[in-house]
Amino acid sequence: MNEDVLIAIAFATAVVMILGHVARVMRTNALQKTIREAIRSNSGLTAGLLDKIDEQQPSGNADDRTGLILVALGAALFGYAMIVGNAEDFREIAGIALFPIFVGAALLARFAYLARRSGQQ
């Protein structure tokens, strides 16, 4: 595969990851600012708000959406590999496409397992 393509892929991946982290930091900062202002104003909601924040746990409800996106990304990479036509590039790109496909399939399987388990209870 061409080095320029690999550099572009690595750069785009780094930008997306950095933007995701920056967005998370901004959300956390806004939440902390809200809590500080509530504490300063001696709001009666502060204790309840802090208890509610402590109770929040990542629910994993987005596993189905994330899994579908990853499977679609892997399928798109595989389709691109078929369009390229070069046998060596096909093998490399198809190999790269397996990673999001398998991770997406694992997330979809986890989602289905949790949905089935919660339905039995």
C-alpha positions in Angstrom: 0.0 0.0 0.0 1.2 3.5 -0.7 2.9 5.3 2.2 0.9 8.5 1.5 -2.4 6.6 2.0 -1.2 5.1 5.3 -0.1 8.6 6.5 -3.5 10.0 5.5 -5.3 7.2 7.3 -3.2 7.6 10.5 -3.6 11.4 10.4 -7.4 11.2 10.0 -7.6 8.6 12.8 -5.6 10.8 15.1 -7.8 13.8 14.4 -11.0 11.9 15.1 -9.6 10.5 18.3 -8.3 13.9 19.5 -11.7 15.6 18.7 -13.5 12.8 20.7 -11.3 13.4 23.7 -11.6 17.2 23.5 -15.4 16.9 23.4 -15.4 14.6 26.4 -13.2 17.0 28.3 -15.5 19.9 27.4 -18.6 18.0 28.7 -16.8 17.1 31.9 -15.7 20.7 32.4 -19.3 22.0 31.9 -20.6 19.5 34.4 -18.0 20.4 37.0 -18.7 24.1 36.4 -22.5 23.5 37.0 -21.7 21.6 40.2 -19.4 24.4 41.5 -22.0 27.0 40.8 -24.6 25.0 42.6 -22.4 24.6 45.6 -21.5 28.3 45.7 -25.1 29.3 45.6 -26.0 26.9 48.5 -28.6 25.3 46.3 -30.7 22.6 48.0 -30.4 20.5 44.9 -26.6 20.0 45.4 -26.8 16.9 47.6 -29.4 15.2 45.3 -27.4 16.3 42.2 -24.2 14.8 43.5 -25.9 11.6 44.5 -27.5 11.3 41.0 -24.1 11.9 39.4 -22.5 9.2 41.5 -25.1 6.7 40.5 -24.6 7.3 36.8 -22.9 4.3 35.2 -22.1 3.8 31.5 -25.1 1.8 30.3 -23.6 0.3 27.1 -26.8 1.1 25.3 -24.9 2.3 22.3 -23.3 -1.1 21.6 -25.8 -1.9 18.8 -25.2 1.4 17.1 -21.4 1.3 17.5 -21.4 -2.3 16.3 -23.4 -1.5 13.2 -21.1 1.4 12.4 -18.0 -0.7 12.7 -19.4 -3.5 10.6 -20.4 -1.0 7.9 -17.0 0.6 8.1 -15.4 -2.8 7.6 -17.7 -3.6 4.7 -16.9 -0.3 3.1 -13.2 -1.0 3.4 -13.7 -4.4 1.9 -15.7 -2.9 -0.9 -12.9 -0.4 -1.5 -10.4 -3.2 -1.6 -12.5 -5.0 -4.3 -12.6 -1.8 -6.4 -8.9 -1.2 -6.2 -8.2 -4.3 -8.2 -4.6 -4.9 -7.3 -4.2 -8.3 -5.6 -1.6 -7.1 -3.1 -3.7 -4.1 -2.1 -6.8 -6.2 -1.9 -5.2 -8.5 0.7 -3.9 -5.7 2.8 -7.1 -3.6 2.8 -9.2 -6.7 3.3 -7.0 -7.6 6.3 -7.5 -4.1 7.7 -11.2 -4.4 7.2 -11.4 -7.5 9.4 -10.7 -5.5 12.5 -13.7 -3.3 12.5 -15.9 -6.2 11.3 -14.9 -8.4 14.2 -15.1 -5.7 16.8 -18.5 -4.7 15.5 -19.7 -8.3 15.5 -18.5 -8.7 19.1 -20.4 -5.5 20.1 -23.5 -6.7 18.4 -23.2 -10.1 20.0 -22.8 -8.5 23.4 -25.9 -6.3 22.8 -27.9 -9.3 21.8 -26.7 -11.3 24.8 -27.6 -8.4 27.2 -31.0 -7.9 25.6 -31.8 -11.6 25.9 -30.5 -11.7 29.5 -32.6 -8.7 30.5 -35.6 -10.2 28.8 -35.3 -13.4 30.9 -35.3 -11.6 34.2 
